[in-house]
Amino acid sequence: MLSWILPLSVSFVVAVIATPLVARAAVALGIVDRPTERSVSRRDNMPLLGGLAVAGGLAAGVAAGVFFTEALIYTQRLGGLLLGGLLVIALGVLDDRRGLGAESRRPRNSPGQDP
């Protein structure tokens, strides 16, 4: 009945723990936002790659749901969704690292939106 509590808790804890670790790694690797006139944030050297912490939390929650509850069963559809999410994450990291333009980011949004 409350089989969603474990995956939710695992997702939350992993994301909370991973966020500062990913931020430190981003700073160490030089993957930070340097403000320009068009930037939203004016804070200097804002760490990027925060999506990795969120994705790690999601992956840990899904894994906990598959392995420790009977409510979530691994299927080809779930595997396809996870692979599609991995593609979106990889392009997000590439965008954070290299600063892809708007045309390059457009395909990044499409795979994750279509069911």
C-alpha positions as CSV (number, residue, x, y, z in Angstrom):
1,M,0.0,0.0,0.0
2,L,2.7,2.5,0.9
3,S,5.3,1.0,-1.5
4,W,6.1,4.5,-2.9
5,I,7.8,5.6,0.4
6,L,11.0,3.7,-0.1
7,P,11.7,4.9,-3.7
8,L,10.8,8.4,-2.7
9,S,13.0,8.4,0.4
10,V,15.9,6.9,-1.5
11,S,15.6,9.5,-4.3
12,F,15.5,12.4,-1.9
13,V,18.4,11.2,0.2
14,V,20.6,10.5,-2.9
15,A,19.8,13.8,-4.5
16,V,20.5,15.7,-1.3
17,I,23.8,14.0,-0.7
18,A,24.8,14.2,-4.4
19,T,24.1,17.9,-4.9
20,P,27.1,19.3,-3.0
21,L,29.3,16.6,-4.3
22,V,28.4,17.4,-7.9
23,A,28.8,21.1,-7.2
24,R,32.3,20.6,-5.9
25,A,33.2,18.4,-8.9
26,A,31.8,21.0,-11.3
27,V,33.9,23.7,-9.7
28,A,37.0,21.5,-9.7
29,L,36.5,20.7,-13.4
30,G,35.8,24.4,-14.3
31,I,32.2,23.7,-15.3
32,V,30.8,26.9,-13.9
33,D,28.6,29.7,-15.2
34,R,30.4,32.9,-15.9
35,P,27.8,35.7,-16.1
36,T,27.3,37.9,-19.2
37,E,24.8,40.6,-20.0
38,R,22.3,37.9,-21.1
39,S,22.8,35.6,-18.1
40,V,20.0,35.1,-15.6
41,S,22.3,34.6,-12.7
42,R,24.8,37.3,-11.8
43,R,26.6,35.2,-9.2
44,D,30.2,34.5,-10.4
45,N,31.3,30.9,-10.8
46,M,27.9,29.3,-10.2
47,P,28.5,25.5,-10.5
48,L,26.6,23.7,-13.3
49,L,25.8,20.0,-13.7
50,G,23.1,20.1,-11.0
51,G,21.0,17.9,-13.2
52,L,23.4,15.0,-12.5
53,A,22.4,15.0,-8.8
54,V,18.7,15.0,-9.6
55,A,19.2,12.2,-12.2
56,G,21.2,10.2,-9.6
57,G,18.4,10.6,-7.2
58,L,15.8,9.5,-9.8
59,A,17.9,6.5,-10.8
60,A,18.4,5.4,-7.2
61,G,14.7,5.7,-6.5
62,V,13.8,3.7,-9.6
63,A,16.4,1.0,-8.6
64,A,15.0,0.9,-5.1
65,G,11.5,0.5,-6.4
66,V,12.5,-2.3,-8.8
67,F,14.7,-4.2,-6.4
68,F,13.0,-3.7,-3.0
69,T,9.3,-3.3,-3.8
70,E,6.8,-5.2,-5.9
71,A,5.0,-2.1,-7.1
72,L,7.6,-1.3,-9.7
73,I,8.6,-4.0,-12.2
74,Y,11.4,-3.5,-14.8
75,T,10.0,-3.8,-18.3
76,Q,11.3,-2.9,-21.7
77,R,9.3,0.3,-21.6
78,L,10.9,1.4,-18.3
79,G,14.3,0.5,-19.8
80,G,13.6,2.6,-22.8
81,L,12.5,5.6,-20.6
82,L,15.7,5.2,-18.6
83,L,17.8,5.1,-21.8
84,G,16.0,8.2,-23.2
85,G,16.6,10.0,-19.9
86,L,20.3,9.0,-20.1
87,L,20.5,10.7,-23.5
88,V,18.8,13.9,-22.2
89,I,21.3,13.9,-19.2
90,A,24.3,13.4,-21.5
91,L,23.3,16.3,-23.7
92,G,22.6,18.4,-20.7
93,V,26.1,17.7,-19.4
94,L,27.5,18.5,-22.8
95,D,25.5,21.8,-22.9
96,D,26.9,22.7,-19.4
97,R,30.4,21.9,-20.5
98,R,30.5,23.4,-24.0
99,G,27.5,25.8,-24.0
100,L,25.5,24.4,-26.9
101,G,23.5,26.9,-28.9
102,A,19.7,26.8,-29.1
103,E,19.7,24.7,-32.3
104,S,21.9,22.1,-30.7
105,R,19.6,21.9,-27.6
106,R,16.4,21.4,-29.5
107,P,16.8,17.7,-30.1
108,R,17.7,17.3,-26.4
109,N,14.2,18.3,-25.4
110,S,12.3,16.2,-27.9
111,P,13.1,12.6,-26.9
112,G,12.1,13.2,-23.3
113,Q,8.8,14.8,-24.2
114,D,7.2,12.3,-26.5
115,P,5.6,9.3,-24.7
